[in-house]
């Protein structure tokens, strides 16, 4: 089964404060030209999108420089919606996941904020975020990336982007504005998030999907690697 995890981009799509809203215009029509074509004007961090190291780090690489293998892998889906508004996801909380993250390529955090998509509350300051120590723990797990259904892994009010810096410095990518509700409680998720490939991409919209698969448990995985 394939599950779409992507918000549709429209001219009304919420964007990070200060980012221009998406704009679509017709450049060709069937009546006039025999075919349709649309000019898309969107920021590189619009809708469900991926952050590259280049987004935050002065000498970070762009998404176009990363291998396709970076954009897919087994996902650990972590429900943090019960932590409540304003919660900070800590390293201790992550360590209590019983090694779940150690068998994953992606950590996907369901904050519950996707239910607010399309409302002003989505851009509220209170969605759960990672602290720097939690971000360092995620890097230590050898992940390829981290995802969230909120607009950021850092508070909107913190312009220093501490979790972004730690994760991107650690070689991870970050996927934001995901739709994750259908994945909560699953441990059989293969995650794909394929970004647009353009030169020096600091970020890009993605079509994110999940496929349910049978994975070996941790003991079986160790035996297969011996």
C-alpha positions as CSV (number, residue, x, y, z in Angstrom):
1,X,0.0,0.0,0.0
2,X,1.3,3.5,-1.0
3,X,0.3,6.4,1.3
4,X,0.7,10.0,0.1
5,X,2.3,12.2,2.8
6,X,2.3,15.4,0.8
7,X,0.3,18.6,1.0
8,X,-1.0,20.0,-2.3
9,X,0.6,23.3,-3.1
10,X,-2.0,26.0,-4.0
11,X,-1.8,29.8,-4.1
12,X,-3.3,29.7,-0.5
13,X,-0.6,27.4,0.9
14,X,0.9,28.5,4.1
15,X,4.5,29.5,3.9
16,X,7.2,30.2,6.5
17,X,6.8,33.9,7.6
18,X,8.5,36.2,5.1
19,X,8.4,33.7,2.2
20,X,6.4,34.8,-0.8
21,X,3.2,33.0,-1.4
22,X,3.0,30.5,-4.3
23,X,1.7,32.0,-7.6
24,X,0.5,30.1,-10.7
25,X,-0.1,31.6,-14.1
26,X,-0.9,30.1,-17.5
27,X,1.7,30.4,-20.2
28,X,0.0,28.2,-22.8
29,X,-3.6,27.2,-23.3
30,X,-5.3,24.5,-25.4
31,X,-7.4,27.1,-27.2
32,X,-4.5,29.2,-28.2
33,X,-1.6,26.8,-28.3
34,X,-3.0,23.3,-28.4
35,X,-1.5,22.4,-25.0
36,X,-1.5,23.7,-21.4
37,X,1.5,24.9,-19.5
38,X,1.8,26.6,-16.1
39,X,4.4,29.0,-14.7
40,X,5.0,28.0,-11.1
41,X,6.5,30.7,-8.8
42,X,7.2,29.0,-5.4
43,X,10.0,29.2,-2.9
44,X,12.3,26.3,-2.4
45,X,10.8,25.7,1.0
46,X,7.1,25.7,0.1
47,X,4.6,23.1,1.1
48,X,6.0,19.6,2.0
49,X,9.7,20.2,1.4
50,X,13.2,19.1,2.2
51,X,16.0,21.3,3.7
52,X,19.5,20.7,2.5
53,X,22.7,21.5,4.5
54,X,23.1,24.5,2.2
55,X,19.9,26.0,3.7
56,X,21.6,26.9,6.9
57,X,25.3,26.1,6.6
58,X,27.6,28.5,4.8
59,X,29.5,25.7,3.0
60,X,26.7,23.1,3.1
61,X,25.9,21.0,0.1
62,X,22.8,21.3,-2.0
63,X,20.2,18.6,-2.6
64,X,21.4,18.2,-6.1
65,X,24.8,17.0,-4.7
66,X,23.3,14.3,-2.6
67,X,22.8,10.7,-3.8
68,X,19.2,9.5,-4.4
69,X,19.8,6.9,-1.5
70,X,19.7,9.9,0.9
71,X,16.0,10.4,0.1
72,X,14.5,7.1,1.1
73,X,14.7,4.5,3.9
74,X,13.0,2.8,6.8
75,X,11.2,5.2,9.0
76,X,10.6,5.3,12.7
77,X,7.3,7.1,13.2
78,X,7.2,8.8,16.6
79,X,4.0,10.2,18.0
80,X,4.8,13.3,20.1
81,X,1.3,14.8,19.9
82,X,0.5,13.7,23.5
83,X,3.4,15.9,24.7
84,X,1.1,19.0,24.1
85,X,1.6,22.4,22.8
86,X,4.9,24.1,23.5
87,X,6.6,20.7,24.1
88,X,10.3,20.2,23.6
89,X,11.4,16.8,22.4
90,X,14.4,15.8,24.5
91,X,17.2,13.3,24.1
92,X,15.9,11.4,27.1
93,X,12.6,11.0,25.4
94,X,14.2,9.7,22.3
95,X,16.4,7.3,24.2
96,X,13.3,5.8,25.7
97,X,12.1,4.6,22.3
98,X,13.7,1.2,23.0
99,X,16.3,1.4,20.2
100,X,13.6,2.0,17.6
101,X,15.7,4.8,16.0
102,X,18.8,2.6,15.8
103,X,17.1,0.4,13.1
104,X,15.8,3.4,11.1
105,X,17.0,5.7,8.4
106,X,14.4,8.5,9.1
107,X,12.8,9.7,12.3
108,X,9.3,11.1,11.5
109,X,7.7,13.1,14.3
110,X,3.9,13.3,14.4
111,X,3.1,16.4,16.4
112,X,-0.6,16.6,15.4
113,X,0.0,20.0,13.7
114,X,-1.0,18.6,10.3
115,X,-4.6,18.8,11.6
116,X,-4.1,22.6,11.7
117,X,-3.0,22.9,8.1
118,X,-4.8,25.6,6.3
119,X,-5.6,27.5,9.5
120,X,-3.7,30.4,11.2
121,X,-3.0,28.0,14.2
122,X,-0.6,26.0,11.9
123,X,1.9,28.9,12.1
124,X,1.5,29.1,15.9
125,X,4.7,29.1,18.1
126,X,3.6,26.0,20.1
127,X,4.3,23.0,17.9
128,X,6.7,20.5,19.5
129,X,10.3,21.0,18.5
130,X,13.7,19.4,19.1
131,X,16.3,20.7,21.4
132,X,19.9,20.7,20.4
133,X,20.7,17.6,22.6
134,X,17.9,15.7,20.9
135,X,19.2,16.7,17.5
136,X,22.7,15.4,18.5
137,X,21.2,12.1,19.6
138,X,19.4,11.8,16.2
139,X,22.7,12.4,14.5
140,X,24.4,9.7,16.6
141,X,21.7,7.2,15.4
142,X,23.2,7.3,11.9
143,X,20.0,8.6,10.3
144,X,19.6,10.0,6.8
145,X,17.0,12.5,7.8
146,X,14.3,13.8,10.1
147,X,10.8,14.7,9.3
148,X,7.9,16.5,11.0
149,X,4.3,17.4,10.2
150,X,5.0,20.9,11.6
151,X,6.5,23.8,9.7
152,X,9.9,23.5,11.4
153,X,12.0,21.5,13.9
154,X,12.9,24.8,15.6
155,X,10.6,27.4,17.1
156,X,9.6,30.1,14.7
157,X,10.8,32.7,17.2
158,X,14.4,31.3,17.3
159,X,16.3,32.7,14.4
160,X,19.4,30.8,15.4
161,X,17.9,27.5,14.2
162,X,19.8,25.3,16.7
163,X,18.2,21.9,15.7
164,X,18.7,22.7,12.0
165,X,22.4,23.4,12.6
166,X,23.0,20.2,14.5
167,X,21.1,18.0,12.1
168,X,22.4,19.5,8.9
169,X,25.9,19.6,10.2
170,X,25.5,15.9,11.0
171,X,24.7,15.1,7.3
172,X,21.0,14.7,7.7
173,X,18.2,16.3,5.6
174,X,15.0,17.7,7.2
175,X,11.6,17.2,5.7
176,X,8.8,19.6,6.9
177,X,5.1,19.9,6.5
178,X,4.5,16.2,6.1
179,X,1.2,14.4,6.5
180,X,1.9,11.6,9.0
181,X,-1.3,10.8,10.8
182,X,-1.9,7.6,8.8
183,X,1.5,6.3,9.8
184,X,1.1,6.6,13.6
185,X,1.5,3.2,15.3
186,X,3.2,1.6,12.3
187,X,6.7,0.1,12.4
188,X,6.7,-1.2,8.8
189,X,7.1,2.1,7.0
190,X,9.5,2.6,4.0
191,X,9.7,6.4,3.4
192,X,10.5,8.2,0.2
193,X,10.8,12.0,-0.2
194,X,12.2,12.9,-3.7
195,X,13.1,16.6,-4.1
196,X,13.1,18.7,-7.3
197,X,16.7,18.6,-8.6
198,X,17.9,22.0,-9.5
199,X,21.3,23.6,-9.2
200,X,22.5,24.5,-5.7
201,X,19.2,23.6,-4.1
202,X,19.1,24.8,-0.5
203,X,15.7,23.1,-0.3
204,X,13.0,21.9,-2.6
205,X,9.4,20.7,-2.6
206,X,9.1,16.9,-2.4
207,X,6.5,14.3,-3.2
208,X,6.7,12.3,0.0
209,X,5.2,8.8,0.1
210,X,5.2,5.8,2.4
211,X,5.0,2.1,1.6
212,X,4.2,-0.6,4.2
213,X,6.8,-3.4,4.1
214,X,7.8,-6.4,6.2
215,X,11.2,-5.6,7.8
216,X,13.4,-8.0,9.8
217,X,13.5,-7.1,13.5
218,X,16.7,-5.9,15.1
219,X,18.0,-9.4,15.9
220,X,17.3,-10.6,12.4
221,X,19.0,-7.5,11.0
222,X,22.2,-8.3,13.0
223,X,22.2,-11.9,11.7
224,X,21.8,-10.7,8.1
225,X,24.8,-8.4,8.5
226,X,27.1,-11.0,9.9
